[in-house]
Amino acid sequence: MLLTGFDAPIEQVMYIDKRVKDHNLLQTIARVNRIAKGKTRGYIVDYIGLTDHLKNALSIYADDDKKDVEGTLTDITGELPVLEARYRRLLNLFTENRVSEIENFVQQRIKDVAHELAVLEKAIRCMEDLAQRANFEVFLKKFLQSMDIILPNAEAFPYRIPAKRFGFLLVKIKERYKDDSLSISGAGEKVRKLIDEHLVSLGINPKIPPVELFSPDFITQLDKNKSPQSKASEMEHAIRKHCKVHLDEDPVLYESLSERLEALIKQHKDDWDLLCKHLLDLRNEAQAGRQDDTNGVSKKAAPFYDLIGKLGFGKEGLPQEHSEQIKLLVVELLEKLHRTIGIVNFWGNPTEVSKLRGELSDLILFSGIHEIADKCEKIVTEITALAKVREKDILE
């Protein structure tokens, strides 16, 4: 009676300890084949050997249907070679990048703490490339999926420690490169719990995202790195991410910070202590942001002033003889934007946006500065995009 009326999609495991035949056997197996979020397969735990009765039960189907049903049933031990292959593929990803002791690391065979930290740092550094991190995430998820299928079967026990250590390594890579895309969200609950418990035992909360550049805890987090090189690397990627995320808000400022970051890395790449000091200064400068009335330009106007200068005159910026004219032009542009973009749903109204672009073009063309008039269309496009991002600042 339970089997005939039982239809719960989240049910994943059916334990069979009684003899069931024919259509009752098929009906029993079918209780775990319902689709549900986070459920990739159903399990039949057969205590008395009902597999022999399955072929007879399937005889009521046509040959094509019979083969289709038979193809959906897989012995769980068949996943063991897949698990081993996926484990080896993970190891090879690191050994191919000259982290020769990665297996000793994930198996916790390295007893010397300094040596273990050196291997960890090497493994983190080899994941600097975005494509490599994507490969690591995909390979790890596949490995953990196989783990989830086999657990709690004892055959999976030799892989429990590597699963924990690879999970720990993923968190450290995510933290170093401030890569929020990395996760083990596709893994099953059993494996996630295994890894989360390991991370918590190490003082890492898996639910807390990487510490960002201007977080009050950033310096404290930074000091947990044991070497100047790892500190410099973490600060480098935190600054790099900050510039990328905020680029649209002030293109010239954040491009300038990015260029200075690259120059500092190139200049001090072998002196990690000095590089750390300069990167900390750059962080403080980025945190301070724009200042009021720098070079006679207000904080609100500066992003537009610098953008027009770069688009019109290149990296050299505005020549001194045009500075006052551009300042006046930016004041007019901001006044025009202030009067216009406050309209309800302005950016969702193509007609109004097109009208604004035309009015901005007129202001630029009548400025009398040939260099920016010649690039009017490009400047209007960039100014409009910047105004959309900085709308709140403009309307204050």
N, C-alpha and C positions, 0 to 999 in steps of 0.2 A: 504493500500500500504506500509505503514511503517512496519507493522508486517511481511508481506510476504518477504520483502527484508532485514529485520533487523537481523544481526547475529554478535554481539559484545561480545566476551567472558568476558570482564571485567564488563559488565552490570550486576548488582546484584539485583536491585529492579525494579519491574514493578507495577506501580500504575494504577488501573483500575477504571474508573468512568463512563464507558459506558457498555451497555448490549452487551455481546458477547456470542455466542452459538456454539455448535457442534465443528467442526474441527477448527474454528476460535479461540475458547476458548483454545483448546489444544495448538494451535500454539502460542497464546499469552503467556501462561504459560511457554512454551518451550524457550522463549527468554532469560530467566535468568538461564537456566540449563547448560550453556557452562562452561567448566573447564578453570580456569585461576590461575596463581600463586597468593597465598594469599587469594584465594576465596574458602570458604568451603561450601557455600550454596547460593541459590537464594531466594529472598523474593517476595511474591505477596501481595500487599496491596489492599484489596478488599473493596471499598467504598459502593458498592450497593448490595452485597450478591449474588455472582455468584456461590457459592459452590453448590447450588441446581442444577445448570445446568451441573455440572461436571460429574455426574453419567450418564446422557444422552449422554454426549460427549464421555465418555469412552465405551459406548455400542458398538462402532464400532470395538473394540478390542476383541480378544479371551479372555476367562476367565483368563488364566495364565498371559497374558500381562496386562489385566485390573487390577489384584491384584498387579502386580509389579508397575504399574504407581500410583495406589492409595497409595501404601506404601511409596512413595517418598514425599507425601504431609503431612506436620505436622503443626498443629496449634501452633503459636509462644507461646501462653500462656502455652502450655504443657511443656515448658522449665523452667517455674518458680519453680516447685518442684525440678528440677535438680539443678537449681541455689542455692536454699536454702540448699539442701543436700551437695553440693560442698562447700558452705560457712561453714557449720557445720563441715565438714571433715577437713577444714583448721584450724578451732578453736581447734578441738580435737587433732590435731597434737601437738599443743602447751600445751594444758591443760594436756595431757598425760605426758608431760615433765615438769610438775609442774609450768607452767606459767599460773596461775589461772585467772589472770586479762587480758588475751589477748583480750577478746571481748571488755572490757572497753577501752583498748588501741586503737583498730582498729576503734571503734565507737567515739573516741575522747571524752570520758566521764571523763577522769582523768584531773582534773583542776590544781592540784599541779605539777609544772614543775619537781621538784626533784623526785617525785613519778613516774611520767611518764617516766623519764629517767631510773629509776631503773627497771621498767617493760620492757622497750626497751632493756636494757643490759641483763636482764634475758632471754629474747626471743632470743637475738643474741647468747648468750652462749650455749643455748640448741641446737643450730644448728652446733655445732663444728664437730659433726660426719658427714662424707661425705654422708652416706646413708640418714641421716635425711635431709640434704640440698637437696638431689635429690628428696626425697618425697615432700618437701616443694615446689620445683620448679614445679613438675608435678601437684600437687594439685592446686597450684596457677594458672597455665596455664589453667587447666580445668575450674576453677571458672571464669576466665576472658573470656574464650570462651563462656560460658553461658551468661555472661554480654554483650558480643558483639552481641549475637543473639537477646537479648531482647531490648537493647538500640536502639532508644531513647524512647521506651515505658516507661511510668511513673512507671510501676511495678518494674523496675530495680532501681529506684531512692534510695530506702533504702540501696542499696548495693554500692552506689557510693563512700561514705566515706571509708568503709572497703577496697574497691578495691584500693583506693589511698594509704591507710595506709599499706596494705600488699605489695604494690609496693615499698613503702618507706623502709619497713622492708627488702625486698629482696635486695635492694641496700646497706643497712647497713651491711647485712650479707655478701654480695659479697665483700664489702670493707674490713670487718674485716678479713675474711679468704682468701683474695686475690684469690677468686675463679672466674676466667674468664668464666667458663662454665655456670654460672647462668644468665638467661635472661628471658624476657617475649616476645621473638621474635615471638612466636606462636600466641600471642594475636592479635585481630583485631585492625585496625587503630583507631577506636573510643576510645577503652579502653586504648591503648598506649598513645594517646593524652591526655586523662584524667589524667593518672599517670604522664606523663612527665610534664604537667603543674603544678601539685602538687609539684613535685620534684624541678622544677625551682623556685617555690615560696618559697621553703626552702633553696635556694642557692645551689642546687645540679644540676650539669649538667649531665643528663643521658647518654650523648654521650661520656663522659670522663671516661676511664677505671680506676680501682682502682690505687691509688698512690703506686708505687713500692718502695722497700726498699732503693734504692740509689737515688731516685728522690730528686731534690732540695726542693720539697714541702712536703717531707715525715714528717719532724719534725713539720711543721705547721699543717699538717693534723692530726698528732698524738696528738697535743695539744688541738684539738677540743674535744677529749674525756674528760669527766668530772671527771672520777675517775681513780686512779692509776691502778686499776685492769683492766679496759678496755684498758688503754694505754699499759699495759704489754701484754695483750692478742693480741692486734693488732700488736705489735712489734714481738711477738713470731711467729705469723703466717706469717708475712712478711719475717722473717729470714728463717722459715721453707720452704716457697715456693721458696725463692732464692736458698737455698741449693738443693732442689729437681730439679729445672730447670737447674742448672749448674753442677749437680753431674758428668755427663759424661765428663766435661771439666777437672776436677781434682778430681777424686774419693776420694783420701785419705784426701785431704784438706776439702772437703765438708762433708764427713762422720765425720771428727773430729769436725767440727763446729756444726753439728747436734747433736752429742753426748754431746758436751759441753752445747748446748741449753737445752737438756733434763736434764742434771745434774743441771743446774741453776734453772730450773723450780721446780725440786724436792727439791732442797736445800732451795729455798726462796719462796715457793708457798703461804705462809701466810704473807709475807712481800712484798707487791706490790711495794712500793716505792723503796726498795732495789733491787728488781727484775728488775724494770724499768732501774735503773742505770746500772746494770750488762748487761742487754740486749742491752742497748745503746752502751756500751763498745764493746760488741760482734759484733754489727752492724758496728762500726768503724773499727774493726779489719778485718771483712769480706770485707769491702770497700777498705781497704789498699791492701788486697790480698797478693800474694807472693812477697817477697822482693829478690833483687839480692844477690847472694852469701851467702845465709843463710846456715850455717854449711858447708861452702865451696862448695855449690852446686848452680849453676846459676838458675835464675828464669825460664828459658826455660827447664832446665833439671829436676828441682825439682819434678814435677808431676810424671815423669817416675821413678825417683830415689825412691820416697816414695812408688809408686805402686809396684815396684819390692820387696822392703823391706817388705811390708805388705803381699804380696802373698807368699813370700818365708819364712818369719819368724813370721807371724801373727801380732797381735796388738802391740806386744813388739817392733816391728821394727827391723832395722838392728843392729846387734851387732857391736861394735866399730871395732873389728878386721877385719870385711869385708867391712867397709865403703869405703876405698880407692879403693878396687877392683871393687865395684859396681859403684863408680864414673867413673872409666875408662870404665866400661862396658856400662854405659849410654851414654858416649861420643861417643863410637863406634856405638851404636844403633842409635843415632841421626844423625850421619854422614851417616849411611846406609840409613836411612829414607829420609834425605835431598836429597841424590843422586837419590832416587827411586820414591818417591810419586809425584814428580813434572811432571811426564809424563802425557800428555793429556789423560783425562778420565781414569786415573790409577785405581781408585776404581771400575770402571765399567768393568775392565778387569780381570776376575777370574784367568787367567793363571799368570799374573804379580803379583797379590796379593798372590797367592799360592807360587810363587817363592820367594817373599819377606819374607813370613812366614818361609820358609825353611832356608833362610839366617839368620834371627833373631834367629831361633832355634840353628844354628851352633854357633853363638856368645855366647848364653847363656850356651850351653853344654860345650864349651871350656873355660868358665870363671874359672873353677876350684872350684866353690862353689857348694857343693853337694845339699844344701838346695834348691837352685833355679833350679839346673839341674833336680832334681826329679820332679819339678812342671813346667817343661819347656813348655808343651803344653798349660797349663792354662795361664802362663805368656805371651806367644807369642800372644794368643788370646786377652788378655786384653791390651797389648802394641799396637797391631794393631788397636784395637777399639779406643784407646786413640789418636793414631797418626792420625786417620781419622778425629777426632773431632778437633785436634789441628794442622791440616795441615798448616794453614796460619802462625802460630807461628813458626813451624819447618822450613818452607821455607824462612823465613825472614833472 
